[in-house]
Every structure is written in structure tokens, then in C-alpha cells.
Amino acid sequence: MAPEAVVTVHVPSELRKYCGGTADLPVSAASVRAALHELSRSHPSLYPNLCDETGALRRHLNVFVNSTHMRERQGLETPLAPGDVVTILAAVSGG
């Protein structure tokens, strides 16, 4: 298991009301899944807006580690390194 890294989770503006209006949240986590789990502890009202009851990321969200989408890496198991930025973006659709 990889050691925990201090990373920054960037929260989209539409979800900041669930974390006191803060845009960037520092967390210690070894993977994207662990970072989301840490948010469930530190910001319990934010977590249900990110993940469903099974722990899966909600369909309308995209997660990037630095500039790479996590699905292009190891999904929720993508390892994190100190200083990484995990960016959560709401999917935009339209016609």
C-alpha cells in the first residue's frame, strides 16, 4: 500500500456550499478513493454529492489528477503523490 500523500481536492463552485464555501481542501490520501473517503469524514455533507451509497463516483462528475482524467489511469485506485491536485468537475451536457 502506498503511503498517504497530502494533496489538494479542488471542489467545483456548485458543491462548495457543502464544504463551507472552500474551493481547495487539503487531504492526506494514497489514492483518489482514499481522498474521497477522507472527504466523507471531514465534510460529510459534501460526500453524498460526490459518491453514491455504494461508494461509486456519481455519473455526472469527472475527476482529474493534475491534468489527467482518472479513467485514463487507474480509476478510483489512481495513486496520489504529495502535491497532486485532484479536481472534481461537473459534467456539462447540452444539445
MILUM-969224 format. One record per residue (C-alpha): residue number from 1; residue in one letter; x, y, z. Coordinates in steps of 0.2 Angstrom, whole numbers. Example, Ala and Ser with C-alpha at 12.3 -4.5 7.8 and 13.67 -1.06 7.14 Angstrom:
<nodes>
NODE | 1 | a | 62 | -22 | 39
NODE | 2 | s | 68 | -5 | 36
</nodes>
This chain:
<nodes>
NODE | 1 | m | 0 | 0 | 0
NODE | 2 | a | 6 | 17 | -5
NODE | 3 | p | 10 | 30 | 9
NODE | 4 | e | -3 | 44 | 11
NODE | 5 | a | 1 | 60 | 2
NODE | 6 | v | -5 | 77 | 6
NODE | 7 | v | -15 | 83 | -9
NODE | 8 | t | -27 | 96 | -13
NODE | 9 | v | -45 | 92 | -19
NODE | 10 | h | -52 | 106 | -29
NODE | 11 | v | -71 | 107 | -27
NODE | 12 | p | -82 | 114 | -41
NODE | 13 | s | -92 | 130 | -36
NODE | 14 | e | -109 | 122 | -36
NODE | 15 | l | -103 | 110 | -22
NODE | 16 | r | -94 | 122 | -11
NODE | 17 | k | -110 | 126 | -1
NODE | 18 | y | -107 | 108 | 6
NODE | 19 | c | -89 | 112 | 12
NODE | 20 | g | -91 | 129 | 19
NODE | 21 | g | -88 | 138 | 3
NODE | 22 | t | -70 | 132 | 2
NODE | 23 | a | -63 | 129 | -16
NODE | 24 | d | -47 | 119 | -11
NODE | 25 | l | -47 | 106 | 3
NODE | 26 | p | -31 | 98 | 9
NODE | 27 | v | -32 | 79 | 12
NODE | 28 | s | -20 | 65 | 16
NODE | 29 | a | -23 | 50 | 5
NODE | 30 | a | -14 | 37 | -5
NODE | 31 | s | -27 | 36 | -19
NODE | 32 | v | -42 | 45 | -27
NODE | 33 | r | -54 | 33 | -17
NODE | 34 | a | -45 | 37 | -1
NODE | 35 | a | -46 | 56 | -4
NODE | 36 | l | -65 | 54 | -7
NODE | 37 | h | -66 | 44 | 9
NODE | 38 | e | -57 | 57 | 19
NODE | 39 | l | -69 | 70 | 12
NODE | 40 | s | -83 | 59 | 19
NODE | 41 | r | -75 | 61 | 37
NODE | 42 | s | -70 | 80 | 35
NODE | 43 | h | -85 | 86 | 25
NODE | 44 | p | -99 | 73 | 27
NODE | 45 | s | -112 | 84 | 18
NODE | 46 | l | -101 | 85 | 3
NODE | 47 | y | -98 | 66 | 1
NODE | 48 | p | -116 | 61 | -4
NODE | 49 | n | -114 | 74 | -18
NODE | 50 | l | -98 | 65 | -25
NODE | 51 | c | -102 | 47 | -22
NODE | 52 | d | -117 | 36 | -21
NODE | 53 | e | -122 | 24 | -7
NODE | 54 | t | -110 | 10 | -15
NODE | 55 | g | -95 | 22 | -15
NODE | 56 | a | -95 | 24 | -34
NODE | 57 | l | -92 | 41 | -41
NODE | 58 | r | -108 | 50 | -46
NODE | 59 | r | -111 | 49 | -65
NODE | 60 | h | -111 | 67 | -68
NODE | 61 | l | -94 | 70 | -61
NODE | 62 | n | -77 | 69 | -69
NODE | 63 | v | -61 | 68 | -58
NODE | 64 | f | -44 | 73 | -64
NODE | 65 | v | -27 | 70 | -55
NODE | 66 | n | -17 | 85 | -60
NODE | 67 | s | -22 | 86 | -79
NODE | 68 | t | -26 | 68 | -82
NODE | 69 | h | -43 | 60 | -81
NODE | 70 | m | -43 | 46 | -68
NODE | 71 | r | -52 | 34 | -80
NODE | 72 | e | -36 | 36 | -91
NODE | 73 | r | -26 | 30 | -76
NODE | 74 | q | -32 | 18 | -63
NODE | 75 | g | -49 | 25 | -59
NODE | 76 | l | -53 | 27 | -41
NODE | 77 | e | -37 | 17 | -37
NODE | 78 | t | -26 | 30 | -45
NODE | 79 | p | -12 | 33 | -33
NODE | 80 | l | -8 | 51 | -27
NODE | 81 | a | 9 | 59 | -24
NODE | 82 | p | 12 | 74 | -12
NODE | 83 | g | 7 | 90 | -20
NODE | 84 | d | -6 | 82 | -33
NODE | 85 | v | -21 | 91 | -36
NODE | 86 | v | -37 | 81 | -38
NODE | 87 | t | -50 | 92 | -47
NODE | 88 | i | -69 | 87 | -47
NODE | 89 | l | -78 | 94 | -62
NODE | 90 | a | -97 | 93 | -65
NODE | 91 | a | -101 | 86 | -82
NODE | 92 | v | -108 | 98 | -95
NODE | 93 | s | -120 | 92 | -107
NODE | 94 | g | -132 | 100 | -119
NODE | 95 | g | -139 | 100 | -136
</nodes>
